[in-house]
Amino acid sequence: MNDLLTQEFERLQKLFHSANRPFPGFSGATDADFIRVYKKTGINLSGGIVDFYKQINGSDEEILAVFSDEPTACKFNSLETALFKWGAVQPNIDAYYLKLQNTWNGYNQDPPRNIRIKPDLWANKLWFPFGDFNGGATILYWDSDPAPAGKVGQIIVYQHNPEAYYYVAPDFETFLLKSNDLFKEYRRELLEKKFD
């Protein structure tokens, strides 16, 4: 792991410890796991997300946080779970994504999306769903198909009601730093699960 990712992974664990919560997670992913993801999806995960998965291949609890329209804690999907949510069990993935996209025909995000995210796509098989909350009301994606102003590996988030995609970070390392900052700022709600 690079220095920033190592620092933020350790900070995340300390944040959980400081809230008297054990840091949850599964054992790390292997190179064979990433080959399987690529063969199934055509998405070549790279950079910090790969290193993070090699440390912890998912979690049953919310260990990531994002701000879409409000601060939200999200589960970190194991590669197996992410593949399932991506649609790996579908017999015809292109038809599946076309059908999903067609359900959004005529819908416009307001305000418009950040120019780094493709403007007209609502279902993209090149977005990897690595985290979520509440059954998909919030979904974190590693974007391997950005708009020309964006870059491969940027992190975007889908938020339900009102439906929108938001730009989060240029890479996974920056995303994790922002995630930890949210846990620190909204510690009571996101880490301690206390609501007034």
Salt bridges, closest charged atoms under 4 A:
GLU8 OE1 - ARG11 NE 2.88
ASP31 OD1 - LYS54 NZ 2.88
GLU61 OE1 - ARG21 NH2 2.78
GLU62 OE1 - LYS193 NZ 3.08
ASP94 OD1 - LYS125 NZ 2.47
ASP132 OD2 - LYS85 NZ 2.48
ASP145 OD1 - LYS118 NZ 2.77
GLU163 OE2 - HIS160 ND1 2.17
ASP181 OD1 - ARG11 NH2 2.78
GLU192 OE2 - ARG187 NE 2.74
GLU192 OE1 - LYS194 NZ 3.97
ASP196 OD1 - ARG188 NH2 2.95
